[in-house]
Amino acid sequence: MHFSCEKELIVKEIAVAQEIISSRNTLSILSNVLLENRDNLLAIKATDLKVSFQTQIAVETKSSGTVTVFCDKFLGILRSLPEGEVEVELQSDGMLYIRPVFQKIDFKLKSIPSDKYPELKEIGEEAFFEFPQAEFLDMIAKTLFAVSSDETRYFMNGVYFEKTDDKLVMVATDGRRLSYVAKSAEAKVGDFKGVIIPPKILHLIRKLCAGEGNLSLAISENSLFVRFGQLRIASNLIDAQFPNYQRVIPKSQEHRLTVSRDSLQAALRRVSLLVEEKSRRVQISVEPGNLEVSSSEGEIGMAKEQMPCEYDGPAMTIAANYGYLLEPLKETSEQTVALEFTEADKAITMKPVPEKDYFHIIMPMQIG
């Protein structure tokens, strides 16, 4: 195997491969990246057996071949080289030579034959459907922050993804809050059973997607496949039963207030400077026309901020984790949000105004 290409081009893709496998043992072939060079194309593949990644870049092929090489060291060598064209050559002794084309710098790295590398998962072309990148990224952004990090409740360690009627739905919950978003599926999307997607592949999609055009999705019994541009990503799904989220969505709530998103977001950031670190509790007090956000941190101090709102219900004080309020506000583009509630100890629903295709449910905390 012998090829040359621009350093910047190969570094970008090897860096993504390293993200996939960075947690693997350095002695395992899973710490290697697979390189397949033929017909002036270099295929790059990586996997940790749960998530796999493959792409291809244009190179100048001098001789075809396939090999695997320790990804972390390969990436480090490539990054250390001067800008411009680099040359990669596999010698008969199994060493991979890496050097810039126009300077006398030589590295050699031990390789492992590609026949020891695991097969990456594939699925038939007919299984894929198209969906706008921008909308899929928006769905991820509005749910990913609500995923539970409690590994003992692994059924909440991912984002639930399902098709209902003509919509694609994503839901995430950690048992104390729930984020829901639904988007119309304009293209023909076949029915599929609801699945739980691990966060790792969703973070990867957010990082790599440009947000323009469509991506292709396919779902098998235990895997998710995503394609966009030259990139192919696949991930195992979480094998569990997601909670019945419909049961925690309030059918109706008696009171509703609307307030400026920017004002509420800024107030929460300020008063959160003085909260108990463990509880992260702030209090929201409402009365007709006025909303007050306050916090206290033991004997250190307290903070409060008032702002106008549209509300004509009874005076009420609700306590909540300020992060559960701030995180959905960050992902809301509308200038006004609504908070709906019935009692101080019942669920709060946050929605954009005008209402769209998403909402967030927050369970309140005890006051005091």
C-alpha positions as CSV (number, residue, x, y, z in Angstrom):
1,M,0.0,0.0,0.0
2,H,1.3,3.4,-1.0
3,F,-0.5,6.7,-1.3
4,S,-0.1,10.4,-0.9
5,C,-2.6,13.2,0.1
6,E,-3.0,16.5,1.7
7,K,-2.2,16.4,5.4
8,E,-5.2,18.5,6.4
9,L,-7.6,16.1,4.6
10,I,-6.4,12.9,6.3
11,V,-5.9,14.5,9.8
12,K,-9.6,15.6,9.9
13,E,-10.9,12.1,9.4
14,I,-8.3,10.2,11.5
15,A,-9.2,12.6,14.4
16,V,-12.9,11.5,14.1
17,A,-11.8,7.8,14.1
18,Q,-9.7,8.4,17.2
19,E,-12.8,9.9,19.0
20,I,-14.6,6.6,18.3
21,I,-11.9,4.4,19.8
22,S,-10.1,6.6,22.3
23,S,-11.2,4.6,25.3
24,R,-9.9,1.3,24.0
25,N,-6.9,-0.6,25.4
26,T,-3.8,0.3,23.5
27,L,-2.9,-3.3,22.9
28,S,-6.2,-4.1,21.2
29,I,-6.7,-4.0,17.5
30,L,-9.8,-1.9,18.3
31,S,-7.3,0.9,19.1
32,N,-6.3,0.7,15.4
33,V,-7.8,2.5,12.4
34,L,-8.4,0.5,9.2
35,L,-7.0,2.0,6.0
36,E,-8.1,0.7,2.6
37,N,-6.4,2.3,-0.4
38,R,-7.5,1.7,-4.0
39,D,-8.5,3.6,-7.1
40,N,-7.3,7.0,-5.7
41,L,-9.6,6.7,-2.7
42,L,-8.7,6.0,0.9
43,A,-11.4,4.3,3.0
44,I,-11.0,5.0,6.8
45,K,-12.8,2.8,9.3
46,A,-12.9,2.7,13.1
47,T,-15.1,0.9,15.7
48,D,-15.3,0.2,19.4
49,L,-17.8,-2.6,18.7
50,K,-20.7,-0.4,19.8
51,V,-20.2,2.6,17.4
52,S,-18.5,2.4,14.0
53,F,-17.4,5.1,11.6
54,Q,-16.3,5.0,8.0
55,T,-15.5,7.5,5.4
56,Q,-13.3,8.0,2.3
57,I,-11.1,10.7,1.0
58,A,-9.4,11.4,-2.3
59,V,-5.7,10.3,-2.5
60,E,-3.1,9.6,-5.1
61,T,-2.8,5.8,-5.2
62,K,0.6,4.4,-6.0
63,S,-0.2,0.9,-5.0
64,S,-3.4,-0.6,-3.5
65,G,-3.6,-2.3,-0.1
66,T,-5.3,-2.6,3.3
67,V,-3.8,-2.3,6.7
68,T,-4.6,-1.3,10.3
69,V,-2.4,1.0,12.4
70,F,-2.5,2.3,16.0
71,C,-4.8,5.3,15.6
72,D,-3.5,7.6,18.4
73,K,0.1,7.5,17.3
74,F,-0.8,7.7,13.6
75,L,-2.8,10.9,14.4
76,G,-0.1,12.3,16.5
77,I,2.5,11.8,13.8
78,L,0.3,13.3,11.1
79,R,-0.4,16.4,13.2
80,S,3.3,16.9,13.9
81,L,4.2,17.0,10.2
82,P,4.4,20.4,8.3
83,E,1.5,21.4,6.2
84,G,1.3,20.1,2.7
85,E,1.3,16.7,1.0
86,V,2.1,13.5,3.1
87,E,3.1,10.1,1.9
88,V,2.1,6.8,3.6
89,E,3.7,3.5,2.5
90,L,3.4,0.0,3.9
91,Q,6.7,-1.9,3.6
92,S,7.3,-5.6,3.4
93,D,8.4,-5.7,7.0
94,G,4.9,-4.6,8.1
95,M,6.1,-1.1,9.1
96,L,4.0,1.9,7.9
97,Y,6.2,4.7,6.8
98,I,4.8,8.2,7.1
99,R,6.6,11.3,5.8
100,P,6.1,14.7,4.2
101,V,6.7,14.7,0.4
102,F,9.1,17.6,0.3
103,Q,11.0,17.3,3.5
104,K,13.3,14.8,5.1
105,I,11.2,13.6,8.0
106,D,10.5,9.9,8.5
107,F,8.3,8.0,10.9
108,K,7.6,4.3,10.9
109,L,4.8,2.7,12.8
110,K,4.1,-1.0,13.4
111,S,0.9,-2.2,11.6
112,I,-1.5,-5.2,12.1
113,P,-3.0,-7.0,9.1
114,S,-6.5,-6.0,8.3
115,D,-7.8,-9.6,8.3
116,K,-7.9,-9.4,12.1
117,Y,-10.1,-6.3,12.1
118,P,-13.8,-6.9,13.0
119,E,-16.4,-6.5,10.3
120,L,-18.4,-3.3,10.4
121,K,-22.2,-3.6,10.5
122,E,-24.1,-2.9,7.3
123,I,-27.7,-2.7,6.2
124,G,-29.4,-2.8,2.8
125,E,-30.0,0.3,0.8
126,E,-33.8,-0.2,0.9
127,A,-33.8,0.3,4.7
128,F,-32.8,4.0,4.5
129,F,-35.0,7.0,4.6
130,E,-34.2,10.7,4.1
131,F,-34.6,13.4,6.8
132,P,-33.4,17.0,6.9
133,Q,-30.1,17.4,8.7
134,A,-31.1,20.7,10.3
135,E,-34.3,19.2,11.8
136,F,-32.5,16.1,13.1
137,L,-29.9,18.2,14.7
138,D,-32.6,20.3,16.3
139,M,-34.3,17.2,17.7
140,I,-31.0,16.0,19.2
141,A,-30.3,19.5,20.8
142,K,-33.7,19.6,22.4
143,T,-33.4,16.2,24.1
144,L,-29.8,15.1,24.6
145,F,-29.3,17.3,27.7
146,A,-32.1,15.4,29.5
147,V,-30.6,12.0,29.2
148,S,-30.0,10.2,32.6
149,S,-26.4,9.6,33.6
150,D,-27.4,7.0,36.2
151,E,-26.1,3.8,34.8
152,T,-28.3,1.7,37.1
153,R,-31.3,3.0,35.2
154,Y,-29.8,2.2,31.8
155,F,-33.2,2.4,30.1
156,M,-32.9,6.1,30.5
157,N,-29.3,6.4,29.3
158,G,-30.3,7.3,25.8
159,V,-32.8,9.2,23.6
160,Y,-36.0,7.4,22.7
161,F,-36.8,7.6,19.0
162,E,-40.1,6.5,17.4
163,K,-42.5,7.2,14.6
164,T,-46.0,8.1,15.4
165,D,-48.5,8.7,12.6
166,D,-46.6,11.0,10.2
167,K,-44.1,12.4,12.8
168,L,-40.7,11.4,14.1
169,V,-40.4,11.8,17.8
170,M,-37.5,12.1,20.2
171,V,-37.9,11.9,24.0
172,A,-35.4,12.0,26.8
173,T,-35.8,11.8,30.6
174,D,-33.8,11.3,33.8
175,G,-36.9,10.8,35.9
176,R,-37.0,14.4,37.1
177,R,-37.5,16.1,33.8
178,L,-38.6,15.1,30.3
179,S,-37.9,16.7,26.9
180,Y,-40.1,15.9,23.9
181,V,-39.8,17.0,20.3
182,A,-41.7,15.9,17.2
183,K,-41.0,16.7,13.5
184,S,-43.1,16.0,10.4
185,A,-41.7,13.2,8.3
186,E,-42.3,14.5,4.8
187,A,-40.5,11.7,3.0
188,K,-41.9,8.2,3.1
189,V,-40.8,6.7,6.4
190,G,-41.6,3.0,7.1
191,D,-42.9,2.0,10.4
192,F,-40.3,1.0,13.0
193,K,-40.4,0.0,16.6
194,G,-39.4,2.7,19.1
195,V,-35.6,2.5,19.9
196,I,-33.2,4.0,22.5
197,I,-30.2,5.7,20.9
198,P,-27.0,6.0,23.0
199,P,-25.7,9.5,23.4
200,K,-22.3,8.8,21.8
201,I,-23.6,8.6,18.3
202,L,-25.8,11.6,18.7
203,H,-22.9,13.7,19.9
204,L,-20.9,12.5,16.9
205,I,-23.7,13.4,14.5
206,R,-24.0,16.9,16.1
207,K,-20.2,17.4,15.6
208,L,-20.0,16.1,12.0
209,C,-23.3,17.3,10.4
210,A,-23.1,20.6,8.6
211,G,-26.9,21.0,9.0
212,E,-27.5,21.4,5.3
213,G,-29.4,19.0,3.0
214,N,-30.6,15.6,4.2
215,L,-29.1,12.7,6.0
216,S,-30.1,9.0,5.6
217,L,-31.3,6.9,8.5
218,A,-32.0,3.2,8.9
219,I,-33.0,1.2,11.9
220,S,-32.7,-2.5,12.4
221,E,-33.7,-4.5,15.4
222,N,-30.5,-3.6,17.4
223,S,-28.7,-0.9,15.4
224,L,-29.0,2.6,14.0
225,F,-27.3,3.6,10.7
226,V,-26.7,7.2,9.6
227,R,-25.2,8.4,6.4
228,F,-24.4,12.0,5.2
229,G,-21.8,13.0,2.6
230,Q,-19.0,10.4,2.6
231,L,-19.6,9.5,6.2
232,R,-21.2,6.3,7.5
233,I,-21.9,5.9,11.2
234,A,-23.6,3.0,12.9
235,S,-24.3,2.3,16.6
236,N,-25.8,-0.4,18.7
237,L,-29.1,0.5,20.4
238,I,-29.8,0.3,24.1
239,D,-31.7,-3.0,24.6
240,A,-34.3,-1.9,27.2
241,Q,-37.9,-0.8,27.6
242,F,-38.2,3.0,27.7
243,P,-40.6,4.3,30.3
244,N,-44.1,5.1,29.1
245,Y,-43.5,8.8,28.8
246,Q,-47.1,9.6,27.8
247,R,-48.2,8.9,31.4
248,V,-46.1,11.8,32.8
249,I,-47.3,14.4,30.2
250,P,-50.1,16.5,32.0
251,K,-53.3,16.4,30.0
252,S,-54.2,19.9,31.3
253,Q,-52.8,22.5,33.7
254,E,-54.8,25.3,35.3
255,H,-52.3,28.2,35.3
256,R,-50.1,29.7,32.6
257,L,-47.6,32.5,32.5
258,T,-45.6,33.9,29.6
259,V,-42.3,35.7,30.0
260,S,-39.4,36.8,27.9
261,R,-37.0,34.0,27.3
262,D,-33.9,36.2,27.4
263,S,-35.0,37.9,30.7
264,L,-35.7,34.5,32.4
265,Q,-32.5,33.0,31.1
266,A,-30.4,35.9,32.3
267,A,-32.1,36.0,35.7
268,L,-31.5,32.3,36.2
269,R,-27.8,32.6,35.4
270,R,-27.4,35.5,37.9
271,V,-29.3,34.0,40.8
272,S,-27.6,30.6,40.3
273,L,-24.4,32.2,41.5
274,L,-25.8,31.8,45.0
275,V,-27.4,28.4,45.2
276,E,-26.6,25.4,47.3
277,E,-24.3,23.3,45.1
278,K,-26.0,20.0,46.0
279,S,-29.6,21.0,45.4
280,R,-29.1,23.7,42.7
281,R,-32.5,24.9,43.9
282,V,-34.1,28.3,42.9
283,Q,-37.5,29.6,43.8
284,I,-39.9,31.0,41.2
285,S,-42.6,33.2,42.8
286,V,-45.5,34.4,40.6
287,E,-48.3,36.9,41.1
288,P,-50.4,38.8,38.5
289,G,-48.0,40.6,36.2
290,N,-44.8,39.8,38.1
291,L,-42.3,36.9,38.3
292,E,-39.5,36.7,40.8
293,V,-36.5,34.3,40.7
294,S,-34.6,33.9,43.9
295,S,-31.9,31.7,45.5
296,S,-29.9,31.4,48.7
297,E,-26.7,29.7,49.7
298,G,-26.7,29.0,53.4
299,E,-25.0,31.7,55.3
300,I,-23.1,33.0,52.3
301,G,-25.8,35.1,50.8
302,M,-29.0,35.2,48.6
303,A,-30.1,36.7,45.3
304,K,-33.4,37.7,43.8
305,E,-34.6,39.2,40.5
306,Q,-38.0,40.4,39.3
307,M,-39.4,40.8,35.8
308,P,-42.7,41.4,34.2
309,C,-44.8,38.5,33.0
310,E,-48.3,37.8,31.7
311,Y,-50.1,36.0,34.5
312,D,-53.5,36.4,36.1
313,G,-53.6,33.4,38.5
314,P,-53.1,33.1,42.2
315,A,-49.8,33.9,43.9
316,M,-47.6,30.8,44.0
317,T,-44.0,29.8,44.8
318,I,-42.4,26.9,43.0
319,A,-38.9,25.5,43.6
320,A,-36.9,23.8,40.9
321,N,-33.4,22.8,39.8
322,Y,-32.1,25.9,37.9
323,G,-30.3,23.7,35.4
324,Y,-33.6,22.0,34.4
325,L,-34.9,25.5,33.5
326,L,-31.8,26.9,31.9
327,E,-31.0,24.0,29.6
328,P,-34.2,23.9,27.6
329,L,-34.2,27.8,27.4
330,K,-30.8,27.6,25.7
331,E,-32.3,25.4,23.0
332,T,-35.4,27.6,22.5
333,S,-35.2,30.1,19.6
334,E,-38.6,31.8,20.3
335,Q,-38.5,35.1,22.2
336,T,-41.3,34.2,24.6
337,V,-41.8,31.0,26.6
338,A,-44.8,29.8,28.6
339,L,-44.7,28.0,32.0
340,E,-47.8,26.0,32.7
341,F,-48.6,24.5,36.2
342,T,-51.4,23.6,38.5
343,E,-49.9,23.4,42.0
344,A,-46.5,24.1,43.5
345,D,-45.7,20.3,43.9
346,K,-47.0,19.2,40.5
347,A,-45.2,19.1,37.1
348,I,-44.2,22.4,35.3
349,T,-44.4,22.4,31.5
350,M,-42.2,24.8,29.5
351,K,-43.3,25.6,25.9
352,P,-42.3,28.2,23.3
353,V,-44.8,30.9,22.4
354,P,-46.3,30.3,19.9
355,E,-46.5,26.6,20.7
356,K,-44.5,24.4,18.3
357,D,-43.4,20.8,18.2
358,Y,-41.6,20.6,21.5
359,F,-42.0,21.0,25.3
360,H,-40.1,20.3,28.5
361,I,-41.6,18.9,31.7
362,I,-39.9,19.7,35.0
363,M,-40.7,18.1,38.4
364,P,-40.5,20.7,41.2
365,M,-38.5,20.4,44.4
366,Q,-39.6,20.9,48.0
367,I,-39.6,24.5,49.1
368,G,-37.3,25.3,52.0
